[in-house]
Amino acid sequence: MTGASREFLSLLGYVFLEHGQGEKAITVFEALQAIDPKDVATSRRLAFAYLLAGRYADCLRHGDAHMDNFPTDPEIDAVRIARGRALWNLGRQNEARRAAKRTVET
């Protein structure tokens, strides 16, 4: 796949996110992640897509993997916030509060 094709798919996934179509965004970002698992932006967007689609356990699992795989991501706080929202929606409010506190402290 060419760089232009990957860029187009990434933009398409972003448009799906912006229009509240989480499942479609997941399809795009999972495909891009399979092609290039080292793409930090795709990984981050996939976490948001899971959150938007209401797939909170997947968001949490992927967010954890993202933080392990990309600890120096300059936008890692966005993933931490997505994880916190997933925790909250899974009924794990105390963990969500602790996650939010750690995000603010870092």
N, C-alpha and C positions, 0 to 999 in steps of 0.2 A: 504494500500500500504506500502510495506516495505521501510526502509531507502535506501536500495540498489537500489530499483526501482526508487525512487525519484531522487537519485543521477544520475542514468543512464539517466533519462529523462532530468534532468538539463544539463547534458553534451551534450545530443542530441540537445537541444535547443541552446546551446552555439555554437555547430558546425554549425547549421543552420545560426546563426548570422554571424559567421566567413566566411561563404560561400555566403553571400548576399541573403539568403532565408528568408526574414523577415516574410512573411505570415506563413511559416511553424514554425518559431520560436515563433510567436504569439500563434499559436495553442498549442504548448507545454507549454509555460509559462503561458498562461491563465488557462490551466488545472492544472498546479502545483499551481498557485495562488488560485484556487478554493479549492484545497486540503489543502493548508497551507497558509492562507492569512497573516500570521505573518512572512513569510520568506522574509527578506529584500533583499537578493540577487536576488530572483526570481522577486520581484517587480521592482528592478532596471533594470534587463535584459528585462523585459516586456516593459519598457519605451524605451529602445534602439531598440527593435524589432519593435515597432510602428513607430519610426523614420525611421528605415531602410526600412520599407514597404511603406513609404510615407503617413502614416496615422497620419498626423501632429496634427490634432485636438485630436485624441486619445492619442498621446504622451503628449500633453499639459495637457489634463485632468488627465491622469495617473500620470504624473510627479507632478502635484499639489497634488494629493492624496498621492503619495509617500512621499512628503515632510511633509505633515500633519501627516501621520501615522508613519513615521520613522525620526523624526527631529534630532536624534542623529546618523544617519547613517554616518559612517566615510568616505563614498564615495559619500556623497550627492552632492558634487560639480559636479560629472559626470552627475547626473540627472538634475542639474541646467543648465549645458551646453546643454544637449539634449533638454530641454525645450526651451532654447534660439534658437537653430537651428530650432525647430518646429515653434516658433514664426516667425523667419525670413522667413521660407518657406510658412507660411500663409500670408505673406505680411505685417507683423506687425514689421517692421524693428526698429522703435523707441523703442518699448517694448523689442525687442531682445537686442538692445544696452544697455538699462537700466538693463536688466537681466544679461548681461555679466559683466557690471560694478559692480553690487551687488555681483556676484560670485567672482570677483577679490578682492573685498573689504573684503570679509568674510574670 
